[in-house]
Amino acid sequence: MKRLSDIKFSTLDLVPVRENGSAAQSLRNSLDLAQHVEKFGYNRFWVAEHHNMDGIASSATSVLLGYLAGGTSTIRVGSGGVMLPNHAPLVIAEQFGTLESLYPGRIDLGLGRAPGSDQMTARALRRERSGSADDFPEDVAELVRYLGPRTPEQRVIAMPGTGTNVPIWLLGSSLFSAQLAGERGLPYAFASHFAPRFMHEAIRVYRNHFKPSAVLDKPYVMLGVPLVAADTDERADYLATSVFQRILALMRGQSLVQRPPVKSMDGLWLPHEREAVMDFLGLAMIGGPQKIRAKLDVLIEQTQADELIFTCDLYEHADRLHSYELLAQVMKG
């Protein structure tokens, strides 16, 4: 049985843009956060591809990863994830092959099969390309070939890319990617930071379908976890209202820019909206160190996850830094 101190811990940064803020400020904050968590022993720092969202500044994911890797020295840097239907596999192989060539041994390539946007935006991204989530298994296989050793009959290569063997992860919030990751013998990250209800079933499907591969001899599960850590439970509950407002805005189709915390959410949401937000954040770790430790102990006991990747979406950058610092203390016991 795993204990909390046995678990690797990482950061997923949504690169949030705050009310009256700017994308430039958010990108600088992302690097500052990466440098901060690197000091506290975090294993990896991922950013995710989103499009047409005014509150998230990580759309040019591979460009941002170069900035983050260049400003850090030891922490692994990667995508959590690149939405593969938006791209030709060769392009992603070249981008991440370039990153791996520049920062060897530090780059992760996490892949998702959703577009990370609405259908209108997906069409704008692809133009004449007929990208589809249905092509995901074939696209993953093509990408693996580009990043693997060149074969004698191979006529199209990724340069840089070929022979770099950038570690590939499959990400998902449903059972499809869980099964595919198991069958391909790849590490699997479940998006329990926004789809917790399918977590246990996805882990079961992944482990049951797992076949050892050249990159992995046994299943490796990473779980996304929302985090709001503060010195006291009361302070954490207050800071979490920024997160609640953002999820509520997502559900209403409103602007996703970060809003400052409020003393009470009363009057800001309806009862059914409150229930929906809390369901979305069902795995959230909100509280002081003691409360968070207790909840994490339960999570590890129930899932036997190998790694946890935390997303902390607070309004003030200083509060995010402190939240990750407190978490590191909890994880290290």
ChimeraX attribute file (.defattr): number of C-alpha atoms within 10 A of each C-alpha:
attribute: neighborCount
match mode: 1-to-1
recipient: residues
	/A:1	6
	/A:2	13
	/A:3	13
	/A:4	22
	/A:5	12
	/A:6	13
	/A:7	17
	/A:8	18
	/A:9	23
	/A:10	27
	/A:11	25
	/A:12	25
	/A:13	24
	/A:14	22
	/A:15	25
	/A:16	27
	/A:17	25
	/A:18	22
	/A:19	14
	/A:20	8
	/A:21	13
	/A:22	15
	/A:23	17
	/A:24	11
	/A:25	14
	/A:26	21
	/A:27	20
	/A:28	14
	/A:29	19
	/A:30	24
	/A:31	21
	/A:32	17
	/A:33	21
	/A:34	26
	/A:35	19
	/A:36	17
	/A:37	20
	/A:38	20
	/A:39	13
	/A:40	15
	/A:41	17
	/A:42	21
	/A:43	18
	/A:44	22
	/A:45	30
	/A:46	26
	/A:47	28
	/A:48	26
	/A:49	24
	/A:50	22
	/A:51	19
	/A:52	14
	/A:53	18
	/A:54	17
	/A:55	23
	/A:56	23
	/A:57	26
	/A:58	25
	/A:59	19
	/A:60	14
	/A:61	21
	/A:62	22
	/A:63	13
	/A:64	19
	/A:65	23
	/A:66	20
	/A:67	14
	/A:68	26
	/A:69	24
	/A:70	14
	/A:71	12
	/A:72	17
	/A:73	13
	/A:74	16
	/A:75	22
	/A:76	22
	/A:77	27
	/A:78	30
	/A:79	28
	/A:80	29
	/A:81	26
	/A:82	28
	/A:83	23
	/A:84	25
	/A:85	25
	/A:86	26
	/A:87	18
	/A:88	16
	/A:89	21
	/A:90	20
	/A:91	15
	/A:92	20
	/A:93	28
	/A:94	20
	/A:95	20
	/A:96	27
	/A:97	25
	/A:98	19
	/A:99	27
	/A:100	22
	/A:101	16
	/A:102	15
	/A:103	17
	/A:104	13
	/A:105	17
	/A:106	19
	/A:107	27
	/A:108	23
	/A:109	21
	/A:110	24
	/A:111	25
	/A:112	27
	/A:113	25
	/A:114	21
	/A:115	23
	/A:116	22
	/A:117	17
	/A:118	13
	/A:119	10
	/A:120	9
	/A:121	15
	/A:122	19
	/A:123	16
	/A:124	10
	/A:125	17
	/A:126	14
	/A:127	11
	/A:128	8
	/A:129	12
	/A:130	12
	/A:131	20
	/A:132	16
	/A:133	15
	/A:134	11
	/A:135	13
	/A:136	20
	/A:137	16
	/A:138	11
	/A:139	21
	/A:140	21
	/A:141	12
	/A:142	16
	/A:143	22
	/A:144	19
	/A:145	22
	/A:146	29
	/A:147	26
	/A:148	18
	/A:149	15
	/A:150	16
	/A:151	11
	/A:152	6
	/A:153	6
	/A:154	10
	/A:155	7
	/A:156	10
	/A:157	19
	/A:158	24
	/A:159	17
	/A:160	19
	/A:161	28
	/A:162	21
	/A:163	16
	/A:164	22
	/A:165	19
	/A:166	23
	/A:167	18
	/A:168	22
	/A:169	25
	/A:170	25
	/A:171	27
	/A:172	25
	/A:173	22
	/A:174	18
	/A:175	18
	/A:176	15
	/A:177	25
	/A:178	29
	/A:179	22
	/A:180	20
	/A:181	28
	/A:182	25
	/A:183	17
	/A:184	20
	/A:185	24
	/A:186	27
	/A:187	23
	/A:188	28
	/A:189	30
	/A:190	28
	/A:191	20
	/A:192	26
	/A:193	22
	/A:194	19
	/A:195	18
	/A:196	21
	/A:197	16
	/A:198	14
	/A:199	21
	/A:200	13
	/A:201	12
	/A:202	23
	/A:203	25
	/A:204	15
	/A:205	18
	/A:206	26
	/A:207	20
	/A:208	14
	/A:209	17
	/A:210	24
	/A:211	17
	/A:212	15
	/A:213	13
	/A:214	8
	/A:215	13
	/A:216	14
	/A:217	12
	/A:218	15
	/A:219	21
	/A:220	22
	/A:221	20
	/A:222	24
	/A:223	25
	/A:224	25
	/A:225	26
	/A:226	21
	/A:227	27
	/A:228	32
	/A:229	30
	/A:230	26
	/A:231	14
	/A:232	14
	/A:233	18
	/A:234	13
	/A:235	15
	/A:236	20
	/A:237	20
	/A:238	20
	/A:239	26
	/A:240	26
	/A:241	21
	/A:242	21
	/A:243	24
	/A:244	22
	/A:245	22
	/A:246	22
	/A:247	22
	/A:248	21
	/A:249	15
	/A:250	14
	/A:251	13
	/A:252	10
	/A:253	9
	/A:254	13
	/A:255	13
	/A:256	21
	/A:257	21
	/A:258	24
	/A:259	19
	/A:260	17
	/A:261	19
	/A:262	15
	/A:263	9
	/A:264	10
	/A:265	15
	/A:266	10
	/A:267	7
	/A:268	13
	/A:269	14
	/A:270	11
	/A:271	10
	/A:272	9
	/A:273	15
	/A:274	17
	/A:275	12
	/A:276	15
	/A:277	20
	/A:278	15
	/A:279	15
	/A:280	19
	/A:281	23
	/A:282	17
	/A:283	23
	/A:284	25
	/A:285	23
	/A:286	24
	/A:287	25
	/A:288	22
	/A:289	21
	/A:290	12
	/A:291	14
	/A:292	22
	/A:293	19
	/A:294	12
	/A:295	16
	/A:296	20
	/A:297	15
	/A:298	12
	/A:299	16
	/A:300	19
	/A:301	14
	/A:302	10
	/A:303	15
	/A:304	18
	/A:305	20
	/A:306	17
	/A:307	20
	/A:308	23
	/A:309	27
	/A:310	24
	/A:311	23
	/A:312	25
	/A:313	25
	/A:314	26
	/A:315	22
	/A:316	15
	/A:317	17
	/A:318	11
	/A:319	18
	/A:320	21
	/A:321	19
	/A:322	16
	/A:323	22
	/A:324	25
	/A:325	18
	/A:326	19
	/A:327	23
	/A:328	19
	/A:329	12
	/A:330	18
	/A:331	21
	/A:332	14
	/A:333	10
